[in-house]
Amino acid sequence: MKPIFLIGYMCSGKTTLGRALESRAGVTYIDLDDLIVEEQGMSVSEIFARMGEVEFRRLESEVLARVALLDNVVVGCGGGTACRSANMELMNSRGVTVWLEASRDRLLRRLLEGRAGRPLIASLPDDEVKRVMERDLERRREHYAKAGNRFDSSLLETADEVAATADLFIKKFNIPAKI
């Protein structure tokens, strides 16, 4: 199976769905941010603070190029990964790209609940998080739209929703059954 790349905004469900696919279909899930953290020995927040966003994006592209060579993997990409044209070209040429979309209300709720681990919004008040989200979604839409597929990731709040959404994804993208 060619790699499947999950793209989308922060909190669109890339990690949740990717882990469910690993569990339910037996594919290997790779979280791009986690791989970068492991290789750099510091959190994404620390990388941003010490090295800056430009260096983080360079590292992200470098790691993406390596994982794009793998088969039988689902790759959860950071929210900004798709915003570099070379990254989208690589993902589209090597595998299947899927833009995970959730409603704006659902995204905002997830962002507010999990903002502490998100360096770009961690210290912002609620109304500013909403403004940043709206701005970013508009800016990133053209990049996300380059994905070959779209998938609704709104229903990932409970274990039953995660299971049902993963099963729908497995069926839609013909992921082989777990052996």
Secondary structure as UniProt FT lines:
FT   STRAND          4..7
FT   TURN            10..11
FT   HELIX           14..25
FT   STRAND          28..31
FT   HELIX           32..40
FT   HELIX           44..67
FT   TURN            68..69
FT   STRAND          73..76
FT   TURN            79..80
FT   HELIX           81..83
FT   HELIX           85..94
FT   STRAND          96..101
FT   HELIX           104..114
FT   HELIX           115..117
FT   TURN            119..123
FT   HELIX           126..144
FT   TURN            145..146
FT   STRAND          149..152
FT   HELIX           159..172
FT   TURN            173..174
//
